[in-house]
């Protein structure tokens, strides 16, 4: 939807770029299928994950198939432009996919080290979440006819929005509602994921860092202790403040890029809805 609305906002024909939007959605879901295997997550959007229902081997194969279909879909674009645009679109999607896998590598690596920093977190998010947001805006701009030297600005906007969205998702992973997130709100802490709140606490709260290092596995009581310390020290509020800051910066850049385009209202509304979900 972000890709379609970006194309529409910039004066392109959104109906003509549906294959690109489908390709991005397929890449996103391929990454989730594999991510659930790697994290051993049993629920996704309120339902059993693919590996839970059909096993690791078939889940890996399913993810591979989705990625292959995504690549076929992006090259099926038929636009009234030079065919080089389609090649460039395929390149943007492939780069986003590669950046996504780098982000996942960092995410997995950070889970196994006690020395991960906030800088490591931002590098991971830039790849894991920022890559897809960035790709959507870059593809939307490219397919709407924006000049090649200007597309980087749209890509950067998507990357910053991706960062804001991931920090919000990290907040919801601890303090959200299960009916909204579709997964257990304890799972991030149980699996000791290095989310924004966790990284912030590990870097700034020695008591939390010591407790985290002393417990290789977290019991429900450990999760409650960690969550209590995050709340008593205001890490929940700090996390929300970070979301707000990056969101405001993104909106300023959005207005700068889209201010002359009358069809950007739908895209603006969708972005707003992403950041004002019921917490």
Secondary structure by P-SEA (a helix, b strand, c coil): caaaaaaaaaccccccaaaaaaaaaaaaaaaaaaaaaaaccccccccccccccccaaaaaaaaaaaaaaaaaaaacccccccaaaaaaaaaaaaaaaaaaaaaaaaaaaaaacccccaaaaaaaaacccaaaaaaaaaaaaaaacccccaaaaaaaaaaaaaaaaaaaaaaaaccccccccccccccccccccccaaaaaaaaccaaaaaaaaacccccaaaaaaaaaaaaaaaaaaaaaaaaaaaaaaaaaaaaaaccccccaaaaaaaaaaaaaccc
